[in-house]
Amino acid sequence: MDQREEQEFAEYFVARRDAVRRTAYLLCGDWHRADDLAQTAFVALHRRWRKVRDKGALDAYVRRTLVRASIDESRRPWRRERTVEEFPDTPVTDAEVGESVATRETLLAGLAKVPPRQRAVLVLRFLEGLDVAATAAALKCTEGTVKSQTARGLEALRTSLGDALDDLRSAS
């Protein structure tokens, strides 16, 4: 890349790195893995920077790369979670934790139990604010797939949360 293209990429990177990192965190639930996923997405974008014709679609390209990297990473054998009988020591939380922090932690714990593809759809639809068509375009699948994955993901989230968040339970 020439100097001008490097500068354009650097400006885009600085402007979007925090948002991409937050999205990665919502997908995987771990800040260290989120950093790795964000780096993977930006490296992929850097490699293809010259070939990108529509600079307005950069966010969609990075988001799609991020979701794919998250799903690919979850398939690797060393990333699979194992259930244990006893939990390791957990840090003691402050008694005065705000309700929003507790709700967020509960939601993130529930999201971690949702399968990766369904989690990706839920994050893109409800936390990134994309509609069904934009989510389908980001994941390169049909709108019907997005709808079914959303329904299954919400049901898995409701099941994993149980009574923790009454507002996420179905009305039936």
N, C-alpha and C positions, 0 to 999 in steps of 0.2 A: 504494500500500500504506500501511496505517496503521503507527504506531510499533511496535505489538506484532508485526506480521508482519515488519517490517524486522528487528527484534531476533531473531525466530526464524530468519530466513534467515541473518543474520550469525553466529549460533551454529552453524548447520549448516555454513556455509562454513568457519569457523575449525576445526571438528572434522574436516572431510573434505578440505580443500584439499591436504594433502600426499599422501594416498592417491590422490586423483584425478590429481594431477600425476605420481606414479610410474606409474600405469596408462597415462597418456598417453605417458610416455617409453617404456614398453615397447611401445606401439603404433607409435611413429614413430622412436625411436632418437635423438632430438635434444631436448635440454632446452629450447631456445628454442621449437621447435615445440610441445613438450609444454606449455609455459606458455600458448601461444596456444590450443591445444586445450582445456586446462582452463578457460581464461577463456571460451571459446565455450560450453562445457557449463554453466558457472555462470551466464552471462548468460541462456542459454535457460531455465534453472531459475528464475532471478529473474523473468523475464517471466511464467512460468506459475505462480508461487508461490501465488497466490490460488486457482487452479483445481485444485491438487493436493489430492485428497481423502484419499489414503492416505499419510501422512507416513512410514510405514514402508517405502514403496517408493521413497523419494528416491534411494537409492544405485543402484537399478536404472535409474531415469530418467536420472540423470547418466551412468551407465556407457553406456547405449544412445546418448545424445547424443554422448558422447565417441567411441565407435566410429564412429558415422555421420559425425561431423565429420572424423575421421581418414581414412576412406575417401573422403569428398568432397574433402578437401584433396589426397589423392594423385592424384586425377583431373585436377587443374588443370594446364594445360600448363606453367606455370613451375615446377612441383614435380617433373616427371618427371626421373628421373635419366638421365644420359648416360654411356656408357662412354667411357673414354679409354685410349690406349695406355700412357701413363706416368702414374703416380700423382704427385700433388703431394707436396711435402715432408711427411713425417709426423713428429710429435714423437718424440724419443728417449725410450724408456721405461726406467725404472730396472731394473737387472738383478735386483733382489730383489723383484720384484712377486710377491705371493702367488698361489698356485695358484687360489684362489677368484676373485680379480680377473681373472686370465687367462681362466678358464673363463667368467666372466660376460661379458667383452668378446667372446669368441669366440661365445658364444650370441647376444648382441645383434647382432653383425655378421651372423650367420646369419639371425636374424629379419628384419633389414633387407632381405634378399634374397627373402623370402617375400612373395607377393602380399598386398595389404592385407586382403582379406576373410579369407583363411586365417590371416594374422597375428592378426587380431582374435579369431578362434576359438581359436587357440593361447594367446594371452594370457589370455583369459577362462577357458578350461578349465584350463590348467596353472599359470599364474602367479597368477591371481585365485582359483583353486580352485573355480570353479563347475562343477556337473555338466552333463550334456547338456541336461536340461530347462531349467535356469536360463539356460544360454547361448542356447538357442533362444528363450527369452522375451526375453532382452536384445537379441537381434538381430532379433527378430520374424520368425523363419523356422521351418521344421520341424526336428524332432529329427534326421530323416534327413539334412537339409542340414548340420547341425552335425557329424554323424558323417562324412559324406563330405568336408567341408571340413577336418576334423581329420586324416583320413587323408591327404588331398592335401597339407595344410600340413606334416605331419610328414615326408612323403616329400620335399617341397621343402626342408625344413630339413636333413634328412639329406644330401641332394644338395649343398646349399650348404656344409655343414660338412665333408663328405668324411670324412677320417680324424681330424679335429680332436678330436672327442668320441666315443670308442668306445662309450660307454654309450647314445648316441642311435641307433646303427645298428641295423637290424633283425636279428633272429636268423637269418633265412633266407639 
